[in-house]
Amino acid sequence: MTHKGTCVLLAAALAVGAGCRSAKFSPAGFQLPADGNVEKGKQAFVALGCPSCHQLNGTELDRNGAQSASPVMLGGDVVHRFSDGYLVTSMIHPNHQLAAYPNAQITDNGVSRMPSYADRMTVRQMIDIVAFLQANYQERTTPPSYTPMTP
């Protein structure tokens, strides 16, 4: 390959890489608009009946308690934040990746008990709910797995 061909190939690779910048909490580059409204997201979360199966750690929605026998906890301290894409996918395609609970608690015949909200919510509600959920997660730093020795 000629020097000019190598430069063109390198420039194309850099251009593609520049177009794939990391989004909020996501290495995949998926990002919702930044205008999500946390309060409206909370209202939509309640209006869509989410608290009947979910508890939201650290909020009055947590204190109300979910009606489900095995509520799925949301919010709180996490080592790594969920990406916007993960939260959206969980709402519109709940079977994509099930929560880390025993399957018998969150599935019926191997299918998520959570219905798909793809045709039950507006895009605006989805954006606001994701903003609401993201506001209720706090990323914590993990302590080192070793104890430094002192001289």
Secondary structure, 3 states (H helix, E strand, C coil): CCHHHHHHHHHHHHHHHHCCCCECCECCCCCCCCCCCHHHHHHHHHHCCHHHCEEECCCHHHHHCCCCCCCEEECEEECCCCCHHHHHHHHHCCCCCCCCCCHHHHEECCEECCCCCCCCCCHHHHHHHHHHHHHCEEECCCCCCCCCCCC
